[in-house]
């Protein structure tokens, strides 16, 4: 997400085995239970707020146009067990790096709250649709920001162009393979789109390889030896989790119509697992 991936697309998952029951022990979860309008659990998540300039990367490194807030209009529980991340037209008076802000949205991370050790991470999400939207579920190496990007490592579990709701992509970024990384794979639903219903997006990793999943079917795998052809592997470490809905920028372009707003990314749950070593 820090460096946008540009994916080719594929209708067929690669021949990587699916998840089997009993392999994993759950160690962390958020089911987003609570009354409508309630705030996200800040013992589990922290907000990233701004247009990126406060972090020294205006536009979040991708010329994005949203200003992330922690306001209830942009992020709240819906009262039915979901987290809503909502992109909206910005109110008058907000200033962004490019002038008057055009959009607001939200971004939350587990940085400083929870690092997922090598294992499995998954979320069940319903994506918004509309050209210029960029919903994502991804991870950065736990040493970030002390270790800068891309040396810290990045695993993109889900990225979607709002103009193509039937498709998504997964990617790995690290030193020597960042930005327009060679380690990216697209996946396209056989029918319908990711904005029609909830789908589960997951990743499994250890020091030897990383595998990305859609609805519990692996669609992409990258090995340590493949990464080391380009640079140092980033797999042998914990990562923190990130959920956000970006607007505009390099990935899907700036919206050509404001009719798509408000646009809502719904998250049913996020779960983290460790390997079941007793099996």
Buried (B, 14 or more C-beta within 10 A) or exposed (E): BBBBBBBEEBEEBBEBEEBEEEEBEEBBEBEBEBEEEBEBBEEBBBBBBBBBEEEEBBBBBBBBBBBBBBBBEBBBBBBEBBBBBBBBEBEEEBEBBBEEBBBBBBBBBBBEBBBBBBBBBBBBBBBBBBBBBBBBBBBBBBBBEEBEBBBBBBBBBBBBBBBBBBBBBBBBBBBBBBBEBBBBBBBBBEEEBBBBEBBBBBBBBBEEBBBBBBBEBBBBBBBBEBBEEBBBBBBEBBBBBBBBBBBBBBBBBBBEEEEBBBBBBBBBBBBBBBBEEEE
